[in-house]
Amino acid sequence: MTRKTNRRKRLKSTRQARFKRFLEDVSAHTPFVHLVVLLVVMWILFSGALYLAERNMGGASIRSYGEALYWGVAAFSTAGIADTPVTAAGQFVGALWIVLGSMLFFGTIVATATSYFMRPMQRPHKKIIDTIEYNLEQMDDLTLDELNLLKETVDTLIVHVEHLKAKQSRDH
């Protein structure tokens, strides 16, 4: 294999690893998963309530649970709804769902983005690790002076780690 092919493979592997790390960070360190679960549970419940309020009603456009589920998604995502509930109970449930579902839907997006982008500020050592990983990925492009500087930095890091290990072993 050529050097160019090897580099492409490393780059692809690096991208996949970064994307996997991104997904792990989002699921572990943001409220995304919890909020999506809450949104889905509330969507199912509100759709069920809407269906119960509208079923067997003359002129109702929501005649099945599937239609109620569709209406629920269209309502909270602000995609627009062609048909409105006809019963007072259905209108109340629908109005409540539109407000709560929209807040939860857009709140999930905002809370996840905010948590994700604030995370490096909460963990500055993550920036250090990301910088080192980036530089290691770019080693083929570094000059000899840059490689020497990187070596000195890594040597200093190793000395620091050994110092911390020695300190911990003395403390225990």
Contacts in CASP RR format, 6 or more apart in sequence:
PFRMAT RR
TARGET T0000
AUTHOR 0000-0000-0000
METHOD contacts of the structure
MODEL  1
MTRKTNRRKRLKSTRQARFKRFLEDVSAHTPFVHLVVLLVVMWILFSGAL
YLAERNMGGASIRSYGEALYWGVAAFSTAGIADTPVTAAGQFVGALWIVL
GSMLFFGTIVATATSYFMRPMQRPHKKIIDTIEYNLEQMDDLTLDELNLL
KETVDTLIVHVEHLKAKQSRDH
7 140 0 8 1.000
10 137 0 8 1.000
11 137 0 8 1.000
14 137 0 8 1.000
25 116 0 8 1.000
25 119 0 8 1.000
26 32 0 8 1.000
26 112 0 8 1.000
26 116 0 8 1.000
27 33 0 8 1.000
29 115 0 8 1.000
29 116 0 8 1.000
29 119 0 8 1.000
30 111 0 8 1.000
30 112 0 8 1.000
30 115 0 8 1.000
30 116 0 8 1.000
30 119 0 8 1.000
31 108 0 8 1.000
31 111 0 8 1.000
31 112 0 8 1.000
31 115 0 8 1.000
32 108 0 8 1.000
32 111 0 8 1.000
32 112 0 8 1.000
35 104 0 8 1.000
35 107 0 8 1.000
35 108 0 8 1.000
35 111 0 8 1.000
35 112 0 8 1.000
36 108 0 8 1.000
38 104 0 8 1.000
39 76 0 8 1.000
39 101 0 8 1.000
39 104 0 8 1.000
39 105 0 8 1.000
39 108 0 8 1.000
42 97 0 8 1.000
42 100 0 8 1.000
42 101 0 8 1.000
42 104 0 8 1.000
43 69 0 8 1.000
43 72 0 8 1.000
43 73 0 8 1.000
43 76 0 8 1.000
43 97 0 8 1.000
43 101 0 8 1.000
44 69 0 8 1.000
46 72 0 8 1.000
46 93 0 8 1.000
46 94 0 8 1.000
46 96 0 8 1.000
46 97 0 8 1.000
46 100 0 8 1.000
46 101 0 8 1.000
47 65 0 8 1.000
47 66 0 8 1.000
47 68 0 8 1.000
47 69 0 8 1.000
47 71 0 8 1.000
47 72 0 8 1.000
47 97 0 8 1.000
48 65 0 8 1.000
48 68 0 8 1.000
49 90 0 8 1.000
49 93 0 8 1.000
50 62 0 8 1.000
50 68 0 8 1.000
50 71 0 8 1.000
50 72 0 8 1.000
50 85 0 8 1.000
50 90 0 8 1.000
50 93 0 8 1.000
50 94 0 8 1.000
50 97 0 8 1.000
51 62 0 8 1.000
51 64 0 8 1.000
51 65 0 8 1.000
51 66 0 8 1.000
51 67 0 8 1.000
51 68 0 8 1.000
53 85 0 8 1.000
53 87 0 8 1.000
53 89 0 8 1.000
53 90 0 8 1.000
53 93 0 8 1.000
54 60 0 8 1.000
54 61 0 8 1.000
54 62 0 8 1.000
54 63 0 8 1.000
54 68 0 8 1.000
54 85 0 8 1.000
54 86 0 8 1.000
54 87 0 8 1.000
54 90 0 8 1.000
55 62 0 8 1.000
55 63 0 8 1.000
57 86 0 8 1.000
57 87 0 8 1.000
58 86 0 8 1.000
59 86 0 8 1.000
60 85 0 8 1.000
60 86 0 8 1.000
60 87 0 8 1.000
61 67 0 8 1.000
61 82 0 8 1.000
61 83 0 8 1.000
61 84 0 8 1.000
61 86 0 8 1.000
62 68 0 8 1.000
62 71 0 8 1.000
62 83 0 8 1.000
62 85 0 8 1.000
71 81 0 8 1.000
71 83 0 8 1.000
72 94 0 8 1.000
72 97 0 8 1.000
73 79 0 8 1.000
74 80 0 8 1.000
74 81 0 8 1.000
75 81 0 8 1.000
75 94 0 8 1.000
75 97 0 8 1.000
75 98 0 8 1.000
75 101 0 8 1.000
75 102 0 8 1.000
76 97 0 8 1.000
76 98 0 8 1.000
76 100 0 8 1.000
76 101 0 8 1.000
76 102 0 8 1.000
76 104 0 8 1.000
76 105 0 8 1.000
77 102 0 8 1.000
77 105 0 8 1.000
78 102 0 8 1.000
84 91 0 8 1.000
85 91 0 8 1.000
85 93 0 8 1.000
85 94 0 8 1.000
119 126 0 8 1.000
120 126 0 8 1.000
120 127 0 8 1.000
135 142 0 8 1.000
135 150 0 8 1.000
139 147 0 8 1.000
139 150 0 8 1.000
142 150 0 8 1.000
END
